[in-house]
Amino acid sequence: MLPLVTERYYERQGLLPVPTRRASGYRSYDVVFGAAIAVSVGSFAHDPKTAMQPMAGTSVGSMQLHRIMTKKMAMPTTGNVDKDFAAMMSIHHQMAIDMVDVLDKYGSNPELKALGAKMKAAQTEEIKQLAAYK
């Protein structure tokens, strides 16, 4: 278990997903959140001053990509498959766009960045198209 101050620090840095809240206001930690702590934090020091030091074999950019991929899609379903598909695909596409932004910031391969730019443009357009079905 992480010390509370370290956990809050990771949340503020965007390295851990912020957990949902119960009606009482208390944080609700679920299996997804627990897995995010185990994988994203790994062998980080429990000292917030050294928490931004990536664990061996990874980087801040890689950790941000992982955080995007493990975001909890906290969305109630409507029972309408068409609407749910449009809403969930919009979230999925936004996650891809967020990943391209991380690639632009931390990546070094110009060909991959160019591919990412094309993907971002296409998925931005698809999000606009999906909005009509939500």
C-alpha positions, -999 to 999 in steps of 0.1 A, spaced: 0 0 0 13 35 -9 14 62 17 -15 85 13 6 115 5 23 96 -23 -10 84 -37 -23 119 -39 9 132 -54 6 105 -82 -30 115 -88 -20 152 -91 8 143 -116 -17 123 -137 2 91 -131 -27 74 -114 -64 77 -123 -84 97 -98 -108 73 -82 -146 78 -84 -164 90 -53 -191 73 -33 -223 92 -24 -206 97 10 -178 116 -7 -152 89 1 -130 76 -27 -140 43 -42 -111 22 -52 -118 -6 -76 -98 -34 -93 -89 -11 -122 -74 15 -98 -55 -12 -79 -40 -25 -111 -31 10 -121 -12 15 -88 5 -19 -92 16 -13 -128 21 24 -130 39 29 -97 57 -4 -96 90 0 -78 88 38 -75 102 52 -43 75 60 -18 89 95 -14 70 121 -35 103 140 -41 116 110 -61 83 98 -75 88 112 -109 119 91 -114 106 64 -139 113 28 -129 140 10 -148 130 3 -184 103 29 -187 99 67 -190 75 94 -180 61 94 -215 56 56 -214 39 60 -180 16 86 -194 7 63 -224 -1 35 -199 -22 59 -178 -43 68 -208 -48 32 -217 -59 22 -182 -83 50 -177 -115 38 -163 -143 44 -188 -168 55 -161 -198 58 -183 -232 44 -175 -247 25 -204 -281 36 -218 -294 2 -230 -293 16 -265 -265 -2 -283 -262 25 -310 -259 54 -285 -235 34 -263 -213 25 -293 -211 61 -304 -203 73 -268 -177 46 -261 -160 49 -295 -158 87 -289 -140 80 -256 -118 54 -273 -108 78 -301 -101 106 -275 -78 83 -257 -59 77 -290 -57 115 -295 -43 119 -260 -17 92 -268 -6 111 -299 -1 142 -278 22 122 -255 41 109 -286 45 145 -299 59 156 -265 82 126 -257 87 107 -290 116 110 -313 106 91 -345 95 116 -371 77 89 -392 58 77 -362 49 113 -353 36 119 -389 15 88 -386 2 99 -352 -8 133 -367 -28 115 -395 -45 94 -368 -53 124 -347 -69 142 -376 -89 112 -387 -101 103 -352 -110 140 -344 -132 139 -375 -148 106 -364 -156 119 -330 -175 148 -347 -194 122 -368 -202 100 -338 -217 130 -320 -248 128 -341 -255 93 -327 -251 99 -290 
